[in-house]
Amino acid sequence: MDDLATRAAVAERAARAGGDLAMSEFRTDIAVETKEDKTDVVTQADRDAQSRAIEVIREEFPSDAIVGEEEDALKEVPEEGPAWVIDPIDGTSNFVRSIPIWATSVAATVDGEPVAATNAMPAIDDYYVADADETRLNGEPVDVSDRTDPEACTVAPTLWWDFDQREAFARVVRGVVERFGDVRRFGCAQATLSLVADGGLDGALSDVRPNPWDTVAGVHLLRNAGGEATDVAGERWRHDSRGLVVSNGHVHGAVLDAVRSVTER
């Protein structure tokens, strides 16, 4: 097995292991803490799931850099060398409310670019896996949707806007509802990106600068499935870009127009 194939296999094992641990605490009487604001929540399950994912990675790659949401992991993706990007429970706000839309996300990067990723969603028994070539859902290859008419498309505002940015959020939502047939919001960025990858959604957008653990794996999944990911200016998305605009490729201009209803003001 070559290095990239090994990294893809380890990403899947780590995400499944972390997801299984989180699942063991789902819908239990787990204590909930807050971080910087009232909606930014964390649990011991987040910390334990990240530790479990790291344990799996360290078995094969003991010296690689680890980027993660919790504890003392790095908070930025290194531009050189191999690294791993972990979100132990993306969608903790759903997790603590017993909503099953959350993901344990693990991506492998090399020189700042993703090369493999898994989004494990054990509460609904869905596992999205991307290696260097394709994206699979529960073992079957998936592709983005082929819709070309924005009025037949469903698009999701994703990531989250702080309280002092809610006017921007409202304008983004308005931009979506004026251009597209329907709108969704799932409260889990990695689940949203996965749904663009498998064609359940046709696009997603935010002008917020994202954290890498919320985005890197999902972007790799959707690109491998034929989708497009850019920043708010339409340039190829990277882990340090401003905003995130993704689509099936056919309606990307319309999704960009929706987010520009905020950025051009």
Secondary structure, 3 states (H helix, E strand, C coil): CCHHHHHHHHHHHHHHHHHHHHHHHCCCCCCCEECCCCCCEECHHHHHHHHHHHHHHHHHCCCCEEEECCCCCECCCCCCCEEEEEEEEECHHHHCCCCCCCEEEEEEEECCEEEEEEEEECCCCEEEEECCCCEEECCEECCCCCCCCHHHCEEEECCCCCHHHHHHHHHHHHHHHHHCCEECCCCCHHHHHHHHHCCCCCEEEECCCCCHHHHHHHHHHHHHCCCEEECCCCCECCCCCCCEEEECCCCHHHHHHHHHHHHCC
